[in-house]
C-alpha cells in the first residue's frame, strides 16, 4: 500500500475552499486505501484531512515533536510517532512516505515542502512533490519557482518535478496515485 505525506495548515484559513479541499483529499485517500502521514494536529486543515482519511478507510500516522503534542494534540485513531524536533519530524515523514502533497498553509508548511523539494533536487530521494493550488493560493510560489529557473538558480528539470494543479483528480496521477 502506498503512503502520501500531506503538509498543510494548523489553521483552516479564511477561505472555505481550503477546508473543502482538505475534506476531499482525506476522503480520496481513504476511498483509495492510500495511507496518510501528516503533522499530527487535530486542528485546522491537518485535522480535516486526517479525520476524513480515517473515516473513509486510511491508516493515518501522525508525526509530532514532543513539545507540539502538548500544545496541539493529535487526531484520535491515528498512529502517533513522537520526535524531538522539527528536523526529526521532516526526516521521519520523508522515510515513511512515497510522495508529498501540499494544501494551503503558512511558514511551517512551506518549510516542510521546500525541504522535500530540495532533497529531491540533491538526489536524496526521488519522490514526487505536488501543490494542490486551491483557489490560486500558491500562484506566487509557482511564480517564484519559474523566476528561479529563468534567473538560473533552478534547472528546468528540477522545476518540472514540482507539480502545481488546482484539481485533486489531476494532481494525484502526477504523484503516482
C-alpha positions as CSV (number, residue, x, y, z in Angstrom):
1,X,0.0,0.0,0.0
2,X,1.2,3.5,-0.8
3,X,1.6,6.3,1.6
4,X,1.4,10.0,1.0
5,X,2.6,12.8,3.3
6,X,0.4,15.9,3.4
7,X,1.7,19.2,4.6
8,X,-0.9,21.9,5.4
9,X,-2.1,24.5,7.8
10,X,-2.7,24.0,11.5
11,X,-5.4,26.6,10.9
12,X,-8.3,26.3,8.5
13,X,-7.6,29.6,6.8
14,X,-10.2,32.2,5.8
15,X,-11.4,30.6,2.5
16,X,-13.9,27.8,2.8
17,X,-12.4,26.2,-0.3
18,X,-9.4,25.2,1.7
19,X,-11.4,23.2,4.2
20,X,-13.4,21.6,1.3
21,X,-10.1,20.6,-0.4
22,X,-8.8,19.1,2.9
23,X,-12.1,17.1,3.2
24,X,-11.9,15.9,-0.4
25,X,-8.2,14.9,0.0
26,X,-8.9,12.9,3.1
27,X,-11.8,11.2,1.5
28,X,-9.8,10.4,-1.6
29,X,-7.0,8.9,0.4
30,X,-9.5,6.7,2.4
31,X,-11.5,5.6,-0.5
32,X,-8.4,4.7,-2.5
33,X,-6.7,2.9,0.5
34,X,-3.8,5.3,0.5
35,X,-2.1,5.7,3.9
36,X,-1.6,9.2,5.3
37,X,1.4,10.7,7.1
38,X,0.9,14.2,8.4
39,X,2.0,16.7,11.0
40,X,-0.4,15.2,13.6
41,X,-2.6,18.1,14.7
42,X,-6.3,17.6,15.2
43,X,-6.8,21.3,14.3
44,X,-7.2,23.2,11.0
45,X,-6.7,21.6,7.7
46,X,-4.5,18.9,9.2
47,X,-7.3,17.8,11.4
48,X,-9.8,17.8,8.5
49,X,-7.5,15.7,6.2
50,X,-6.8,13.2,9.0
51,X,-10.4,12.9,10.2
52,X,-11.7,12.1,6.7
53,X,-8.8,9.8,5.7
54,X,-9.6,7.8,8.9
55,X,-13.4,8.0,8.3
56,X,-13.1,6.6,4.7
57,X,-10.5,3.9,5.5
58,X,-6.9,5.1,5.5
59,X,-4.3,4.2,8.0
60,X,-3.1,7.6,9.4
61,X,0.2,8.3,11.0
62,X,0.8,11.5,13.0
63,X,4.4,12.7,13.4
64,X,4.8,15.3,16.1
65,X,7.6,16.9,18.1
66,X,7.1,16.3,21.8
67,X,6.6,19.9,22.6
68,X,3.9,20.4,20.0
69,X,2.0,17.4,21.2
70,X,1.4,19.2,24.5
71,X,0.1,22.3,22.6
72,X,-2.0,20.7,19.8
73,X,-3.0,17.1,20.4
74,X,-3.4,14.6,17.7
75,X,-6.4,13.0,15.9
76,X,-7.7,10.0,17.9
77,X,-7.4,6.8,15.8
78,X,-4.0,7.8,14.4
79,X,-0.7,6.0,15.0
80,X,1.4,8.6,16.8
81,X,5.1,8.9,16.4
82,X,6.8,11.5,18.7
83,X,10.1,13.0,17.7
84,X,12.4,15.5,19.4
85,X,12.2,18.4,17.0
86,X,11.0,19.6,13.6
87,X,14.1,18.3,11.7
88,X,13.5,14.8,13.0
89,X,9.8,15.2,12.1
90,X,10.6,16.0,8.5
91,X,13.1,13.1,8.2
92,X,10.5,10.7,9.7
93,X,7.9,11.9,7.2
94,X,10.3,11.5,4.3
95,X,11.2,8.0,5.4
96,X,7.5,6.9,5.7
97,X,6.2,8.5,2.5
98,X,6.1,7.7,-1.2
99,X,5.0,11.3,-2.2
100,X,4.2,14.7,-0.8
101,X,1.2,16.9,-1.3
102,X,0.7,20.5,-0.1
103,X,-2.5,22.1,0.8
104,X,-2.7,25.8,1.9
105,X,-0.6,26.6,5.0
106,X,1.9,29.0,6.4
107,X,5.6,29.1,7.2
108,X,5.8,25.6,8.6
109,X,4.0,24.2,5.5
110,X,6.5,25.9,3.2
111,X,9.4,24.9,5.3
112,X,8.4,21.2,5.1
113,X,7.7,21.0,1.4
114,X,10.7,23.1,0.4
115,X,13.0,20.7,2.3
116,X,11.5,17.8,0.4
117,X,11.8,19.6,-2.9
118,X,15.5,20.5,-2.1
119,X,16.2,16.9,-1.0
120,X,14.8,15.7,-4.3
121,X,16.9,18.2,-6.2
122,X,20.0,17.0,-4.3
123,X,19.2,13.4,-5.1
124,X,18.4,12.3,-1.5
125,X,15.1,10.9,-2.7
126,X,13.1,10.6,-5.9
127,X,9.6,11.1,-4.5
128,X,7.1,13.4,-6.3
129,X,6.1,16.7,-4.7
130,X,2.9,18.5,-5.6
131,X,0.9,21.6,-4.6
132,X,-2.9,21.4,-4.6
133,X,-3.2,25.0,-5.6
134,X,-6.6,25.7,-4.1
135,X,-8.2,28.9,-5.4
136,X,-4.7,30.1,-6.6
137,X,-3.3,30.1,-3.1
138,X,0.2,29.0,-4.4
139,X,0.3,31.1,-7.5
140,X,3.1,33.3,-6.1
141,X,5.2,30.2,-5.1
142,X,4.8,28.9,-8.7
143,X,6.0,32.4,-9.9
144,X,8.9,32.2,-7.6
145,X,9.9,28.7,-9.0
146,X,9.6,30.0,-12.5
147,X,11.7,33.0,-11.8
148,X,14.3,30.8,-10.1
149,X,14.5,28.9,-13.3
150,X,14.6,32.0,-15.5
151,X,17.3,33.6,-13.5
152,X,19.5,30.4,-13.4
153,X,19.0,29.3,-9.8
154,X,16.9,26.2,-10.5
155,X,17.4,23.9,-13.5
156,X,14.4,23.3,-15.7
157,X,14.2,19.5,-14.9
158,X,14.0,20.3,-11.2
159,X,11.3,22.9,-11.6
160,X,9.4,20.4,-13.8
161,X,9.4,17.9,-10.9
162,X,7.2,20.2,-8.8
163,X,3.6,19.9,-9.7
164,X,1.0,22.7,-9.3
165,X,-2.5,21.7,-10.1
166,X,-5.8,23.1,-8.8
167,X,-7.8,19.9,-9.0
168,X,-7.2,16.8,-6.9
169,X,-8.2,14.5,-9.7
170,X,-5.4,16.0,-11.9
171,X,-2.7,16.1,-9.2
172,X,-3.0,12.6,-7.8
173,X,-2.0,10.8,-11.0
174,X,1.0,13.1,-11.4
175,X,2.1,11.9,-7.9
176,X,1.6,8.3,-8.9
177,X,-1.7,7.7,-7.1
